[in-house]
Protein backbone atom coordinates (compact mmCIF):
# COMPACT_ATOMS: atom_id res chain seq x y z
CA UNK A 1 0.00 0.00 0.00
CA UNK A 2 2.97 2.32 0.56
CA UNK A 3 3.58 2.51 -3.20
CA UNK A 4 -0.08 3.30 -3.84
CA UNK A 5 -0.02 6.18 -1.35
CA UNK A 6 3.19 7.57 -2.85
CA UNK A 7 1.86 7.39 -6.40
CA UNK A 8 -1.47 8.86 -5.25
CA UNK A 9 0.41 11.82 -3.79
CA UNK A 10 2.45 12.38 -6.97
CA UNK A 11 -0.62 12.16 -9.21
CA UNK A 12 -2.48 14.72 -7.10
CA UNK A 13 0.65 16.90 -6.88
CA UNK A 14 0.74 16.94 -10.69
CA UNK A 15 -2.97 17.76 -10.91
CA UNK A 16 -2.60 20.56 -8.36
CA UNK A 17 0.47 21.93 -10.14
CA UNK A 18 -1.55 22.18 -13.34
CA UNK A 19 -4.40 23.93 -11.52
CA UNK A 20 -2.07 26.38 -9.76
CA UNK A 21 -0.13 27.44 -12.87
CA UNK A 22 -1.39 30.92 -13.66
CA UNK A 23 0.58 31.04 -16.93
CA UNK A 24 -1.81 28.52 -18.51
CA UNK A 25 -4.96 30.06 -19.95
CA UNK A 26 -8.31 28.96 -18.55
CA UNK A 27 -9.31 27.84 -22.06
CA UNK A 28 -6.37 25.43 -22.12
CA UNK A 29 -6.49 24.48 -18.44
CA UNK A 30 -10.15 23.38 -18.24
CA UNK A 31 -9.84 20.48 -20.71
CA UNK A 32 -6.54 19.44 -19.11
CA UNK A 33 -8.19 19.29 -15.68
CA UNK A 34 -11.26 17.48 -17.03
CA UNK A 35 -9.13 14.86 -18.77
CA UNK A 36 -6.22 14.57 -16.35
CA UNK A 37 -7.36 11.18 -15.04
CA UNK A 38 -7.13 9.76 -18.58
CA UNK A 39 -3.47 10.81 -18.83
CA UNK A 40 -2.71 8.13 -16.23
CA UNK A 41 -3.28 5.57 -18.99
CA UNK A 42 -1.31 7.41 -21.70
CA UNK A 43 2.31 6.25 -21.34
CA UNK A 44 3.85 9.22 -23.17
CA UNK A 45 1.68 12.06 -21.85
CA UNK A 46 3.59 14.90 -20.24
CA UNK A 47 3.07 18.64 -19.97
CA UNK A 48 6.09 20.76 -20.82
CA UNK A 49 4.48 24.21 -20.80
CA UNK A 50 4.19 24.74 -17.05
CA UNK A 51 6.08 27.53 -15.34
CA UNK A 52 5.16 26.36 -11.81
CA UNK A 53 7.96 25.60 -9.36
CA UNK A 54 6.72 21.98 -9.09
CA UNK A 55 6.51 21.46 -12.87
CA UNK A 56 8.85 18.46 -12.75
CA UNK A 57 5.90 16.22 -11.81
CA UNK A 58 4.23 17.24 -15.08
CA UNK A 59 7.40 16.95 -17.15
CA UNK A 60 8.20 13.51 -15.71
CA UNK A 61 4.61 12.30 -15.73
CA UNK A 62 5.39 9.25 -17.92
CA UNK A 63 7.38 7.83 -14.99
CA UNK A 64 4.56 8.55 -12.54
CA UNK A 65 1.91 7.08 -14.85
CA UNK A 66 4.04 3.96 -15.44
CA UNK A 67 4.22 3.33 -11.70
CA UNK A 68 0.49 4.03 -11.46
CA UNK A 69 -0.21 1.38 -14.11
CA UNK A 70 1.95 -1.08 -12.16
CA UNK A 71 -0.32 -0.75 -9.10
CA UNK A 72 -3.05 -3.27 -8.34
CA UNK A 73 -6.25 -2.50 -10.24
CA UNK A 74 -8.14 -1.66 -7.04
CA UNK A 75 -5.67 1.17 -6.30
CA UNK A 76 -5.72 2.39 -9.89
CA UNK A 77 -9.52 2.60 -9.79
CA UNK A 78 -9.61 4.64 -6.59
CA UNK A 79 -6.82 7.01 -7.66
CA UNK A 80 -8.25 7.59 -11.15
CA UNK A 81 -11.75 8.17 -9.74
CA UNK A 82 -10.59 10.71 -7.17
CA UNK A 83 -8.37 12.39 -9.76
CA UNK A 84 -11.33 12.69 -12.16
CA UNK A 85 -13.63 14.18 -9.52
CA UNK A 86 -10.96 16.59 -8.32
CA UNK A 87 -10.09 17.72 -11.85
CA UNK A 88 -13.74 18.46 -12.63
CA UNK A 89 -14.14 20.30 -9.32
CA UNK A 90 -10.97 22.32 -9.88
CA UNK A 91 -12.09 23.34 -13.36
CA UNK A 92 -15.49 24.44 -12.06
CA UNK A 93 -13.94 26.91 -9.65
CA UNK A 94 -11.19 28.37 -11.87
CA UNK A 95 -13.12 31.55 -12.65
CA UNK A 96 -15.75 31.34 -9.96
CA UNK A 97 -15.73 33.61 -6.95
CA UNK A 98 -16.88 31.78 -3.85
CA UNK A 99 -19.68 33.82 -2.30
CA UNK A 100 -21.16 31.51 0.30
CA UNK A 101 -20.18 28.91 2.85
CA UNK A 102 -22.07 26.33 0.77
CA UNK A 103 -19.90 27.10 -2.28
CA UNK A 104 -16.77 26.96 -0.10
CA UNK A 105 -17.82 23.52 1.16
CA UNK A 106 -18.50 22.34 -2.39
CA UNK A 107 -15.15 23.63 -3.62
CA UNK A 108 -13.35 21.67 -0.92
CA UNK A 109 -15.57 18.58 -0.89
CA UNK A 110 -13.39 16.70 -3.38
CA UNK A 111 -10.49 16.52 -0.94
CA UNK A 112 -9.13 13.01 -1.32
CA UNK A 113 -9.27 10.53 1.49
CA UNK A 114 -6.47 8.05 1.96
CA UNK A 115 -9.01 5.81 3.67
CA UNK A 116 -10.33 4.87 0.23
CA UNK A 117 -7.00 3.24 -0.59
CA UNK A 118 -7.28 0.86 2.37
CA UNK A 119 -10.28 -1.01 0.97
C-alpha positions as CSV (number, residue, x, y, z in Angstrom):
1,X,0.0,0.0,0.0
2,X,3.0,2.3,0.6
3,X,3.6,2.5,-3.2
4,X,-0.1,3.3,-3.8
5,X,0.0,6.2,-1.4
6,X,3.2,7.6,-2.8
7,X,1.9,7.4,-6.4
8,X,-1.5,8.9,-5.3
9,X,0.4,11.8,-3.8
10,X,2.4,12.4,-7.0
11,X,-0.6,12.2,-9.2
12,X,-2.5,14.7,-7.1
13,X,0.6,16.9,-6.9
14,X,0.7,16.9,-10.7
15,X,-3.0,17.8,-10.9
16,X,-2.6,20.6,-8.4
17,X,0.5,21.9,-10.1
18,X,-1.5,22.2,-13.3
19,X,-4.4,23.9,-11.5
20,X,-2.1,26.4,-9.8
21,X,-0.1,27.4,-12.9
22,X,-1.4,30.9,-13.7
23,X,0.6,31.0,-16.9
24,X,-1.8,28.5,-18.5
25,X,-5.0,30.1,-19.9
26,X,-8.3,29.0,-18.5
27,X,-9.3,27.8,-22.1
28,X,-6.4,25.4,-22.1
29,X,-6.5,24.5,-18.4
30,X,-10.2,23.4,-18.2
31,X,-9.8,20.5,-20.7
32,X,-6.5,19.4,-19.1
33,X,-8.2,19.3,-15.7
34,X,-11.3,17.5,-17.0
35,X,-9.1,14.9,-18.8
36,X,-6.2,14.6,-16.3
37,X,-7.4,11.2,-15.0
38,X,-7.1,9.8,-18.6
39,X,-3.5,10.8,-18.8
40,X,-2.7,8.1,-16.2
41,X,-3.3,5.6,-19.0
42,X,-1.3,7.4,-21.7
43,X,2.3,6.3,-21.3
44,X,3.9,9.2,-23.2
45,X,1.7,12.1,-21.8
46,X,3.6,14.9,-20.2
47,X,3.1,18.6,-20.0
48,X,6.1,20.8,-20.8
49,X,4.5,24.2,-20.8
50,X,4.2,24.7,-17.0
51,X,6.1,27.5,-15.3
52,X,5.2,26.4,-11.8
53,X,8.0,25.6,-9.4
54,X,6.7,22.0,-9.1
55,X,6.5,21.5,-12.9
56,X,8.9,18.5,-12.8
57,X,5.9,16.2,-11.8
58,X,4.2,17.2,-15.1
59,X,7.4,17.0,-17.1
60,X,8.2,13.5,-15.7
61,X,4.6,12.3,-15.7
62,X,5.4,9.3,-17.9
63,X,7.4,7.8,-15.0
64,X,4.6,8.5,-12.5
65,X,1.9,7.1,-14.8
66,X,4.0,4.0,-15.4
67,X,4.2,3.3,-11.7
68,X,0.5,4.0,-11.5
69,X,-0.2,1.4,-14.1
70,X,2.0,-1.1,-12.2
71,X,-0.3,-0.8,-9.1
72,X,-3.1,-3.3,-8.3
73,X,-6.2,-2.5,-10.2
74,X,-8.1,-1.7,-7.0
75,X,-5.7,1.2,-6.3
76,X,-5.7,2.4,-9.9
77,X,-9.5,2.6,-9.8
78,X,-9.6,4.6,-6.6
79,X,-6.8,7.0,-7.7
80,X,-8.3,7.6,-11.1
81,X,-11.8,8.2,-9.7
82,X,-10.6,10.7,-7.2
83,X,-8.4,12.4,-9.8
84,X,-11.3,12.7,-12.2
85,X,-13.6,14.2,-9.5
86,X,-11.0,16.6,-8.3
87,X,-10.1,17.7,-11.8
88,X,-13.7,18.5,-12.6
89,X,-14.1,20.3,-9.3
90,X,-11.0,22.3,-9.9
91,X,-12.1,23.3,-13.4
92,X,-15.5,24.4,-12.1
93,X,-13.9,26.9,-9.6
94,X,-11.2,28.4,-11.9
95,X,-13.1,31.6,-12.6
96,X,-15.8,31.3,-10.0
97,X,-15.7,33.6,-6.9
98,X,-16.9,31.8,-3.8
99,X,-19.7,33.8,-2.3
100,X,-21.2,31.5,0.3
101,X,-20.2,28.9,2.9
102,X,-22.1,26.3,0.8
103,X,-19.9,27.1,-2.3
104,X,-16.8,27.0,-0.1
105,X,-17.8,23.5,1.2
106,X,-18.5,22.3,-2.4
107,X,-15.1,23.6,-3.6
108,X,-13.3,21.7,-0.9
109,X,-15.6,18.6,-0.9
110,X,-13.4,16.7,-3.4
111,X,-10.5,16.5,-0.9
112,X,-9.1,13.0,-1.3
113,X,-9.3,10.5,1.5
114,X,-6.5,8.1,2.0
115,X,-9.0,5.8,3.7
116,X,-10.3,4.9,0.2
117,X,-7.0,3.2,-0.6
118,X,-7.3,0.9,2.4
119,X,-10.3,-1.0,1.0
